[in-house]
Amino acid sequence: MKNLVLLGGGYGNMRVLLRLLPNQLPDDVSITLIDRVPYHCLKTEYYALAAGTISDQHVRVDFPEHSRLTVKYGDVTKIDVANKLVHLDGEEAVTYDDLVIGLGCEDKYHGVPGADEFTYSIQSIEKSRKTYEALCNLPAGSVVGIVGAGLSGIELASELRESRSDLDIKLFDRGSRILGSFPERLSSYVHKWFEENNVEIVNNSSITKVEPNTLFNHEDSIHCDAIVWTAGIQPNKIVREMEVEKDKQGRVVLTKYHNIPENEHVYVVGDCASLSQAPSAQLAEGQAEQIVTVLLKRWKGEELPEELPRIKLKGILGSLGKKHGFGLVNERSITGRVARLLKSGVLWMYKYHNG
């Protein structure tokens, strides 16, 4: 039996499982999935978990069951490509014939002193739980600073506003306008929503240092009772330590078939992969579809296609609390309740097909 090992139960490897199981997996192949927690986590919804508007149960989806699927729980400590081994903390190493690395990302602090130590995070379910506990235990009138006004920061700020109307929320954005890479219509809509809901946007910010309960924007010190960092991501530490070619962001450079150069048995999916498009759950799923196509052809000894098609993304949807949202769908801007309903529908469909 060949052993296909999947590292990480995120969006990419869940799509690999969904495509291979129950009927596409060749009879001579088994799958081992390795993750720290016993369920797939809906990372795109961590902002709501941290804000306290949904329960932990809402961001969990059970892994599929199959006679040739083994799920192991543990922390990966090293990937030994030369010997086809995955080392786990306190357990025996796992051997593989083919490997798909989907270990996700971590916060990137850009060398800001104190950012790692004195801020909260929503990059993992464990950290999101801690952030929820910190935010929801704050007394009325407390100041919350959210560093980074990308999609995660915007959704967290808006959701926290609906959860805790008594808090003073400050959203720090390094650009001159929020969502600077989006059409101005979307940017203005989101800015207006924050103004109407008493969330302060601090434009042209540059966080130079973080101390306990204090943010330094340029040289100005700002008191915050809690600080959440949403200002950038980087590949998982295990991937950063791999001796393979990487791009400027530390993501693994791949061939057009999504495997590392000169090794057709090691694939990388999701946030750790160097792709022309920005990391997202959609991109990881699209990449996973192509990895499955490549795996099936290689297992059968069939010739690979000359080129794989560019992965098409349907768009971006963001929420502003439970009733409003914004997004780009087929390059068209949408705002308001329609955008929020679309996002809720996409989430429902995902849970329906994977749960």
Contacts in CASP RR format, 6 or more apart in sequence:
PFRMAT RR
TARGET T0000
AUTHOR 0000-0000-0000
METHOD contacts of the structure
MODEL  1
MKNLVLLGGGYGNMRVLLRLLPNQLPDDVSITLIDRVPYHCLKTEYYALA
AGTISDQHVRVDFPEHSRLTVKYGDVTKIDVANKLVHLDGEEAVTYDDLV
IGLGCEDKYHGVPGADEFTYSIQSIEKSRKTYEALCNLPAGSVVGIVGAG
LSGIELASELRESRSDLDIKLFDRGSRILGSFPERLSSYVHKWFEENNVE
IVNNSSITKVEPNTLFNHEDSIHCDAIVWTAGIQPNKIVREMEVEKDKQG
RVVLTKYHNIPENEHVYVVGDCASLSQAPSAQLAEGQAEQIVTVLLKRWK
GEELPEELPRIKLKGILGSLGKKHGFGLVNERSITGRVARLLKSGVLWMY
KYHNG
1 28 0 8 1.000
1 29 0 8 1.000
1 30 0 8 1.000
2 28 0 8 1.000
2 29 0 8 1.000
2 30 0 8 1.000
2 97 0 8 1.000
2 98 0 8 1.000
2 299 0 8 1.000
3 29 0 8 1.000
3 30 0 8 1.000
3 31 0 8 1.000
3 32 0 8 1.000
3 95 0 8 1.000
3 96 0 8 1.000
3 97 0 8 1.000
3 98 0 8 1.000
4 29 0 8 1.000
4 30 0 8 1.000
4 31 0 8 1.000
4 32 0 8 1.000
4 96 0 8 1.000
4 97 0 8 1.000
4 98 0 8 1.000
4 99 0 8 1.000
4 100 0 8 1.000
4 295 0 8 1.000
5 31 0 8 1.000
5 32 0 8 1.000
5 33 0 8 1.000
5 34 0 8 1.000
5 86 0 8 1.000
5 94 0 8 1.000
5 96 0 8 1.000
5 98 0 8 1.000
5 99 0 8 1.000
5 100 0 8 1.000
6 13 0 8 1.000
6 16 0 8 1.000
6 17 0 8 1.000
6 31 0 8 1.000
6 32 0 8 1.000
6 33 0 8 1.000
6 34 0 8 1.000
6 100 0 8 1.000
6 102 0 8 1.000
7 13 0 8 1.000
7 34 0 8 1.000
7 76 0 8 1.000
7 79 0 8 1.000
7 86 0 8 1.000
7 99 0 8 1.000
7 100 0 8 1.000
7 101 0 8 1.000
7 102 0 8 1.000
7 103 0 8 1.000
8 33 0 8 1.000
8 34 0 8 1.000
8 35 0 8 1.000
8 102 0 8 1.000
8 103 0 8 1.000
8 104 0 8 1.000
9 33 0 8 1.000
9 35 0 8 1.000
9 40 0 8 1.000
9 63 0 8 1.000
9 102 0 8 1.000
10 35 0 8 1.000
10 40 0 8 1.000
10 41 0 8 1.000
10 43 0 8 1.000
10 102 0 8 1.000
10 104 0 8 1.000
10 284 0 8 1.000
11 43 0 8 1.000
11 270 0 8 1.000
11 281 0 8 1.000
11 284 0 8 1.000
11 285 0 8 1.000
11 288 0 8 1.000
12 102 0 8 1.000
12 269 0 8 1.000
12 270 0 8 1.000
12 284 0 8 1.000
12 285 0 8 1.000
12 286 0 8 1.000
12 287 0 8 1.000
12 288 0 8 1.000
13 33 0 8 1.000
13 100 0 8 1.000
13 102 0 8 1.000
13 269 0 8 1.000
13 288 0 8 1.000
14 40 0 8 1.000
14 61 0 8 1.000
14 63 0 8 1.000
14 288 0 8 1.000
14 354 0 8 1.000
15 284 0 8 1.000
15 285 0 8 1.000
15 286 0 8 1.000
15 288 0 8 1.000
15 289 0 8 1.000
15 292 0 8 1.000
16 100 0 8 1.000
16 269 0 8 1.000
16 288 0 8 1.000
16 291 0 8 1.000
16 292 0 8 1.000
17 31 0 8 1.000
17 33 0 8 1.000
17 63 0 8 1.000
17 64 0 8 1.000
17 69 0 8 1.000
18 64 0 8 1.000
18 353 0 8 1.000
18 354 0 8 1.000
19 288 0 8 1.000
19 289 0 8 1.000
19 292 0 8 1.000
20 31 0 8 1.000
20 292 0 8 1.000
21 31 0 8 1.000
21 64 0 8 1.000
21 66 0 8 1.000
21 69 0 8 1.000
22 64 0 8 1.000
22 66 0 8 1.000
24 292 0 8 1.000
24 296 0 8 1.000
25 31 0 8 1.000
25 66 0 8 1.000
25 68 0 8 1.000
26 296 0 8 1.000
26 299 0 8 1.000
26 300 0 8 1.000
29 68 0 8 1.000
29 299 0 8 1.000
30 68 0 8 1.000
30 69 0 8 1.000
30 70 0 8 1.000
31 66 0 8 1.000
31 68 0 8 1.000
31 69 0 8 1.000
31 70 0 8 1.000
32 69 0 8 1.000
32 70 0 8 1.000
32 71 0 8 1.000
32 72 0 8 1.000
32 94 0 8 1.000
32 96 0 8 1.000
33 63 0 8 1.000
33 69 0 8 1.000
33 70 0 8 1.000
33 71 0 8 1.000
33 72 0 8 1.000
34 71 0 8 1.000
34 72 0 8 1.000
34 73 0 8 1.000
34 74 0 8 1.000
34 76 0 8 1.000
34 86 0 8 1.000
34 88 0 8 1.000
34 94 0 8 1.000
35 63 0 8 1.000
35 71 0 8 1.000
35 72 0 8 1.000
35 73 0 8 1.000
35 74 0 8 1.000
36 73 0 8 1.000
36 74 0 8 1.000
36 75 0 8 1.000
37 73 0 8 1.000
37 125 0 8 1.000
38 63 0 8 1.000
38 71 0 8 1.000
38 73 0 8 1.000
39 60 0 8 1.000
39 61 0 8 1.000
39 62 0 8 1.000
39 63 0 8 1.000
40 60 0 8 1.000
40 61 0 8 1.000
40 62 0 8 1.000
40 63 0 8 1.000
40 354 0 8 1.000
41 59 0 8 1.000
41 60 0 8 1.000
41 61 0 8 1.000
41 124 0 8 1.000
41 125 0 8 1.000
42 58 0 8 1.000
42 59 0 8 1.000
42 60 0 8 1.000
42 61 0 8 1.000
42 347 0 8 1.000
42 350 0 8 1.000
42 351 0 8 1.000
43 59 0 8 1.000
43 125 0 8 1.000
43 281 0 8 1.000
44 281 0 8 1.000
44 347 0 8 1.000
45 54 0 8 1.000
45 58 0 8 1.000
45 59 0 8 1.000
45 347 0 8 1.000
46 59 0 8 1.000
46 122 0 8 1.000
46 123 0 8 1.000
46 124 0 8 1.000
46 125 0 8 1.000
46 128 0 8 1.000
46 152 0 8 1.000
47 122 0 8 1.000
47 152 0 8 1.000
47 153 0 8 1.000
47 155 0 8 1.000
47 156 0 8 1.000
47 159 0 8 1.000
48 54 0 8 1.000
48 58 0 8 1.000
48 59 0 8 1.000
48 155 0 8 1.000
48 159 0 8 1.000
49 55 0 8 1.000
49 56 0 8 1.000
49 58 0 8 1.000
49 59 0 8 1.000
49 122 0 8 1.000
49 125 0 8 1.000
49 128 0 8 1.000
49 129 0 8 1.000
49 132 0 8 1.000
50 120 0 8 1.000
50 122 0 8 1.000
50 128 0 8 1.000
50 131 0 8 1.000
50 132 0 8 1.000
50 135 0 8 1.000
50 156 0 8 1.000
50 160 0 8 1.000
50 228 0 8 1.000
51 132 0 8 1.000
51 135 0 8 1.000
51 156 0 8 1.000
51 159 0 8 1.000
51 160 0 8 1.000
51 162 0 8 1.000
51 163 0 8 1.000
51 164 0 8 1.000
52 132 0 8 1.000
52 135 0 8 1.000
52 136 0 8 1.000
52 159 0 8 1.000
52 163 0 8 1.000
53 159 0 8 1.000
53 162 0 8 1.000
53 163 0 8 1.000
53 321 0 8 1.000
53 322 0 8 1.000
56 125 0 8 1.000
56 129 0 8 1.000
59 125 0 8 1.000
59 128 0 8 1.000
61 351 0 8 1.000
61 354 0 8 1.000
61 355 0 8 1.000
62 355 0 8 1.000
63 69 0 8 1.000
63 71 0 8 1.000
72 88 0 8 1.000
72 91 0 8 1.000
72 94 0 8 1.000
74 88 0 8 1.000
74 89 0 8 1.000
74 91 0 8 1.000
75 88 0 8 1.000
75 89 0 8 1.000
76 86 0 8 1.000
76 87 0 8 1.000
76 88 0 8 1.000
76 89 0 8 1.000
76 103 0 8 1.000
76 238 0 8 1.000
77 87 0 8 1.000
77 88 0 8 1.000
77 89 0 8 1.000
77 238 0 8 1.000
78 86 0 8 1.000
78 87 0 8 1.000
78 238 0 8 1.000
78 241 0 8 1.000
79 85 0 8 1.000
79 86 0 8 1.000
79 87 0 8 1.000
79 99 0 8 1.000
79 101 0 8 1.000
79 238 0 8 1.000
79 239 0 8 1.000
79 242 0 8 1.000
80 86 0 8 1.000
80 87 0 8 1.000
80 93 0 8 1.000
81 242 0 8 1.000
81 244 0 8 1.000
81 260 0 8 1.000
81 263 0 8 1.000
81 266 0 8 1.000
84 95 0 8 1.000
84 96 0 8 1.000
84 97 0 8 1.000
84 99 0 8 1.000
84 265 0 8 1.000
85 93 0 8 1.000
85 94 0 8 1.000
85 95 0 8 1.000
85 96 0 8 1.000
86 93 0 8 1.000
86 94 0 8 1.000
86 95 0 8 1.000
86 96 0 8 1.000
86 99 0 8 1.000
87 93 0 8 1.000
88 94 0 8 1.000
96 265 0 8 1.000
97 265 0 8 1.000
98 265 0 8 1.000
98 266 0 8 1.000
98 267 0 8 1.000
98 295 0 8 1.000
99 265 0 8 1.000
99 266 0 8 1.000
99 267 0 8 1.000
100 267 0 8 1.000
100 268 0 8 1.000
100 269 0 8 1.000
100 288 0 8 1.000
100 291 0 8 1.000
101 239 0 8 1.000
101 252 0 8 1.000
101 266 0 8 1.000
101 267 0 8 1.000
101 268 0 8 1.000
101 269 0 8 1.000
101 272 0 8 1.000
102 268 0 8 1.000
102 269 0 8 1.000
102 270 0 8 1.000
102 271 0 8 1.000
102 272 0 8 1.000
102 284 0 8 1.000
103 235 0 8 1.000
103 236 0 8 1.000
103 238 0 8 1.000
103 239 0 8 1.000
103 272 0 8 1.000
104 235 0 8 1.000
104 236 0 8 1.000
104 239 0 8 1.000
104 270 0 8 1.000
104 271 0 8 1.000
104 272 0 8 1.000
105 123 0 8 1.000
105 233 0 8 1.000
105 234 0 8 1.000
105 235 0 8 1.000
105 236 0 8 1.000
105 271 0 8 1.000
105 272 0 8 1.000
105 279 0 8 1.000
106 123 0 8 1.000
106 233 0 8 1.000
106 234 0 8 1.000
106 235 0 8 1.000
106 236 0 8 1.000
106 237 0 8 1.000
107 116 0 8 1.000
107 121 0 8 1.000
107 123 0 8 1.000
107 229 0 8 1.000
107 232 0 8 1.000
107 233 0 8 1.000
107 234 0 8 1.000
108 231 0 8 1.000
108 232 0 8 1.000
108 233 0 8 1.000
108 234 0 8 1.000
109 115 0 8 1.000
109 116 0 8 1.000
109 229 0 8 1.000
109 231 0 8 1.000
110 231 0 8 1.000
110 232 0 8 1.000
112 207 0 8 1.000
112 208 0 8 1.000
112 209 0 8 1.000
112 210 0 8 1.000
113 209 0 8 1.000
113 210 0 8 1.000
114 209 0 8 1.000
114 210 0 8 1.000
114 211 0 8 1.000
115 147 0 8 1.000
115 207 0 8 1.000
115 210 0 8 1.000
115 229 0 8 1.000
117 210 0 8 1.000
118 210 0 8 1.000
118 211 0 8 1.000
118 212 0 8 1.000
118 213 0 8 1.000
118 227 0 8 1.000
119 147 0 8 1.000
119 210 0 8 1.000
119 227 0 8 1.000
119 228 0 8 1.000
119 229 0 8 1.000
120 127 0 8 1.000
120 130 0 8 1.000
120 131 0 8 1.000
120 134 0 8 1.000
120 135 0 8 1.000
120 226 0 8 1.000
120 227 0 8 1.000
120 228 0 8 1.000
120 229 0 8 1.000
121 127 0 8 1.000
121 128 0 8 1.000
121 131 0 8 1.000
121 228 0 8 1.000
121 229 0 8 1.000
122 128 0 8 1.000
122 131 0 8 1.000
122 152 0 8 1.000
122 156 0 8 1.000
122 228 0 8 1.000
122 230 0 8 1.000
123 233 0 8 1.000
131 228 0 8 1.000
134 226 0 8 1.000
135 144 0 8 1.000
135 160 0 8 1.000
135 164 0 8 1.000
135 167 0 8 1.000
135 226 0 8 1.000
135 228 0 8 1.000
136 163 0 8 1.000
136 164 0 8 1.000
138 144 0 8 1.000
138 164 0 8 1.000
138 167 0 8 1.000
138 225 0 8 1.000
138 226 0 8 1.000
140 166 0 8 1.000
140 167 0 8 1.000
141 166 0 8 1.000
141 167 0 8 1.000
141 168 0 8 1.000
142 167 0 8 1.000
142 168 0 8 1.000
142 225 0 8 1.000
142 226 0 8 1.000
143 167 0 8 1.000
143 168 0 8 1.000
143 169 0 8 1.000
143 170 0 8 1.000
143 222 0 8 1.000
143 223 0 8 1.000
143 224 0 8 1.000
143 225 0 8 1.000
143 226 0 8 1.000
144 160 0 8 1.000
144 167 0 8 1.000
144 168 0 8 1.000
144 169 0 8 1.000
144 170 0 8 1.000
144 224 0 8 1.000
144 225 0 8 1.000
144 226 0 8 1.000
144 227 0 8 1.000
144 228 0 8 1.000
145 169 0 8 1.000
145 170 0 8 1.000
145 171 0 8 1.000
145 172 0 8 1.000
145 215 0 8 1.000
145 222 0 8 1.000
145 224 0 8 1.000
145 226 0 8 1.000
145 227 0 8 1.000
145 228 0 8 1.000
146 153 0 8 1.000
146 156 0 8 1.000
146 157 0 8 1.000
146 160 0 8 1.000
146 169 0 8 1.000
146 170 0 8 1.000
146 171 0 8 1.000
146 172 0 8 1.000
146 227 0 8 1.000
146 228 0 8 1.000
146 230 0 8 1.000
147 172 0 8 1.000
147 207 0 8 1.000
147 215 0 8 1.000
147 227 0 8 1.000
147 228 0 8 1.000
147 229 0 8 1.000
147 230 0 8 1.000
147 231 0 8 1.000
148 171 0 8 1.000
148 172 0 8 1.000
148 173 0 8 1.000
148 174 0 8 1.000
148 229 0 8 1.000
148 230 0 8 1.000
148 231 0 8 1.000
148 232 0 8 1.000
149 157 0 8 1.000
149 171 0 8 1.000
149 172 0 8 1.000
149 173 0 8 1.000
149 174 0 8 1.000
149 175 0 8 1.000
149 178 0 8 1.000
149 179 0 8 1.000
149 201 0 8 1.000
150 173 0 8 1.000
150 179 0 8 1.000
150 230 0 8 1.000
151 316 0 8 1.000
151 318 0 8 1.000
152 230 0 8 1.000
153 171 0 8 1.000
153 228 0 8 1.000
153 230 0 8 1.000
154 171 0 8 1.000
154 178 0 8 1.000
154 179 0 8 1.000
154 190 0 8 1.000
154 318 0 8 1.000
154 320 0 8 1.000
155 318 0 8 1.000
155 319 0 8 1.000
155 320 0 8 1.000
155 321 0 8 1.000
156 228 0 8 1.000
156 230 0 8 1.000
157 169 0 8 1.000
157 171 0 8 1.000
157 194 0 8 1.000
157 199 0 8 1.000
158 193 0 8 1.000
158 194 0 8 1.000
158 197 0 8 1.000
158 199 0 8 1.000
158 319 0 8 1.000
158 320 0 8 1.000
158 321 0 8 1.000
158 324 0 8 1.000
159 319 0 8 1.000
159 321 0 8 1.000
159 322 0 8 1.000
160 167 0 8 1.000
160 169 0 8 1.000
161 167 0 8 1.000
161 169 0 8 1.000
161 197 0 8 1.000
161 198 0 8 1.000
161 199 0 8 1.000
161 321 0 8 1.000
162 321 0 8 1.000
162 322 0 8 1.000
168 200 0 8 1.000
169 198 0 8 1.000
169 199 0 8 1.000
169 200 0 8 1.000
170 199 0 8 1.000
170 200 0 8 1.000
170 202 0 8 1.000
170 222 0 8 1.000
170 224 0 8 1.000
171 178 0 8 1.000
171 194 0 8 1.000
171 199 0 8 1.000
171 200 0 8 1.000
171 201 0 8 1.000
171 202 0 8 1.000
172 202 0 8 1.000
172 205 0 8 1.000
172 207 0 8 1.000
172 215 0 8 1.000
172 217 0 8 1.000
172 231 0 8 1.000
173 201 0 8 1.000
173 202 0 8 1.000
173 203 0 8 1.000
173 204 0 8 1.000
173 205 0 8 1.000
174 204 0 8 1.000
174 205 0 8 1.000
174 206 0 8 1.000
174 231 0 8 1.000
175 203 0 8 1.000
175 204 0 8 1.000
175 205 0 8 1.000
176 203 0 8 1.000
176 204 0 8 1.000
177 184 0 8 1.000
177 187 0 8 1.000
177 191 0 8 1.000
177 203 0 8 1.000
178 187 0 8 1.000
178 190 0 8 1.000
178 191 0 8 1.000
178 194 0 8 1.000
178 201 0 8 1.000
178 203 0 8 1.000
179 186 0 8 1.000
179 187 0 8 1.000
179 190 0 8 1.000
180 187 0 8 1.000
182 327 0 8 1.000
182 328 0 8 1.000
182 333 0 8 1.000
183 328 0 8 1.000
183 333 0 8 1.000
185 333 0 8 1.000
185 335 0 8 1.000
186 326 0 8 1.000
186 327 0 8 1.000
186 328 0 8 1.000
186 333 0 8 1.000
186 335 0 8 1.000
189 326 0 8 1.000
189 335 0 8 1.000
189 336 0 8 1.000
190 320 0 8 1.000
190 326 0 8 1.000
191 201 0 8 1.000
193 320 0 8 1.000
193 324 0 8 1.000
194 200 0 8 1.000
194 201 0 8 1.000
195 201 0 8 1.000
202 217 0 8 1.000
205 217 0 8 1.000
205 218 0 8 1.000
206 217 0 8 1.000
206 218 0 8 1.000
207 215 0 8 1.000
207 216 0 8 1.000
207 217 0 8 1.000
207 231 0 8 1.000
208 216 0 8 1.000
208 217 0 8 1.000
208 218 0 8 1.000
208 219 0 8 1.000
209 216 0 8 1.000
210 216 0 8 1.000
210 227 0 8 1.000
213 223 0 8 1.000
213 224 0 8 1.000
213 225 0 8 1.000
213 227 0 8 1.000
214 221 0 8 1.000
214 222 0 8 1.000
214 223 0 8 1.000
214 224 0 8 1.000
215 221 0 8 1.000
215 222 0 8 1.000
215 224 0 8 1.000
215 227 0 8 1.000
216 222 0 8 1.000
233 271 0 8 1.000
233 279 0 8 1.000
234 240 0 8 1.000
234 249 0 8 1.000
234 250 0 8 1.000
235 249 0 8 1.000
235 250 0 8 1.000
235 251 0 8 1.000
235 252 0 8 1.000
235 271 0 8 1.000
235 272 0 8 1.000
236 271 0 8 1.000
236 272 0 8 1.000
239 252 0 8 1.000
239 268 0 8 1.000
239 272 0 8 1.000
240 246 0 8 1.000
240 250 0 8 1.000
242 252 0 8 1.000
244 252 0 8 1.000
244 253 0 8 1.000
244 260 0 8 1.000
245 252 0 8 1.000
245 253 0 8 1.000
245 260 0 8 1.000
245 261 0 8 1.000
246 252 0 8 1.000
246 253 0 8 1.000
246 274 0 8 1.000
247 253 0 8 1.000
247 274 0 8 1.000
249 274 0 8 1.000
250 274 0 8 1.000
251 271 0 8 1.000
251 272 0 8 1.000
251 273 0 8 1.000
251 274 0 8 1.000
251 275 0 8 1.000
252 260 0 8 1.000
252 268 0 8 1.000
252 272 0 8 1.000
252 273 0 8 1.000
252 274 0 8 1.000
253 260 0 8 1.000
253 261 0 8 1.000
253 274 0 8 1.000
254 260 0 8 1.000
254 261 0 8 1.000
254 267 0 8 1.000
254 268 0 8 1.000
254 273 0 8 1.000
254 274 0 8 1.000
254 275 0 8 1.000
255 261 0 8 1.000
256 307 0 8 1.000
256 308 0 8 1.000
257 264 0 8 1.000
257 290 0 8 1.000
257 294 0 8 1.000
257 304 0 8 1.000
257 308 0 8 1.000
258 267 0 8 1.000
258 268 0 8 1.000
258 269 0 8 1.000
258 273 0 8 1.000
258 287 0 8 1.000
258 290 0 8 1.000
258 291 0 8 1.000
258 294 0 8 1.000
259 265 0 8 1.000
259 266 0 8 1.000
259 267 0 8 1.000
259 268 0 8 1.000
259 294 0 8 1.000
260 266 0 8 1.000
260 267 0 8 1.000
260 268 0 8 1.000
264 298 0 8 1.000
267 291 0 8 1.000
267 294 0 8 1.000
267 295 0 8 1.000
269 284 0 8 1.000
269 287 0 8 1.000
269 288 0 8 1.000
269 291 0 8 1.000
270 279 0 8 1.000
270 283 0 8 1.000
270 284 0 8 1.000
270 287 0 8 1.000
271 279 0 8 1.000
271 284 0 8 1.000
273 287 0 8 1.000
275 283 0 8 1.000
275 287 0 8 1.000
275 311 0 8 1.000
277 283 0 8 1.000
277 311 0 8 1.000
277 313 0 8 1.000
280 313 0 8 1.000
280 316 0 8 1.000
282 313 0 8 1.000
282 314 0 8 1.000
282 315 0 8 1.000
283 311 0 8 1.000
283 313 0 8 1.000
286 311 0 8 1.000
287 311 0 8 1.000
290 308 0 8 1.000
290 311 0 8 1.000
293 308 0 8 1.000
294 304 0 8 1.000
294 308 0 8 1.000
297 303 0 8 1.000
297 304 0 8 1.000
298 304 0 8 1.000
314 329 0 8 1.000
314 330 0 8 1.000
315 327 0 8 1.000
315 328 0 8 1.000
315 329 0 8 1.000
315 330 0 8 1.000
316 327 0 8 1.000
316 328 0 8 1.000
317 325 0 8 1.000
317 326 0 8 1.000
317 327 0 8 1.000
317 329 0 8 1.000
317 339 0 8 1.000
317 342 0 8 1.000
317 343 0 8 1.000
317 346 0 8 1.000
318 325 0 8 1.000
318 326 0 8 1.000
318 327 0 8 1.000
318 339 0 8 1.000
318 343 0 8 1.000
319 325 0 8 1.000
319 340 0 8 1.000
319 343 0 8 1.000
320 326 0 8 1.000
320 336 0 8 1.000
320 340 0 8 1.000
321 340 0 8 1.000
322 340 0 8 1.000
323 337 0 8 1.000
323 340 0 8 1.000
324 335 0 8 1.000
324 336 0 8 1.000
324 337 0 8 1.000
324 339 0 8 1.000
324 340 0 8 1.000
325 335 0 8 1.000
325 336 0 8 1.000
325 337 0 8 1.000
325 339 0 8 1.000
325 340 0 8 1.000
325 343 0 8 1.000
326 333 0 8 1.000
326 334 0 8 1.000
326 335 0 8 1.000
326 336 0 8 1.000
326 339 0 8 1.000
327 333 0 8 1.000
327 334 0 8 1.000
327 335 0 8 1.000
327 339 0 8 1.000
328 334 0 8 1.000
329 342 0 8 1.000
334 342 0 8 1.000
END
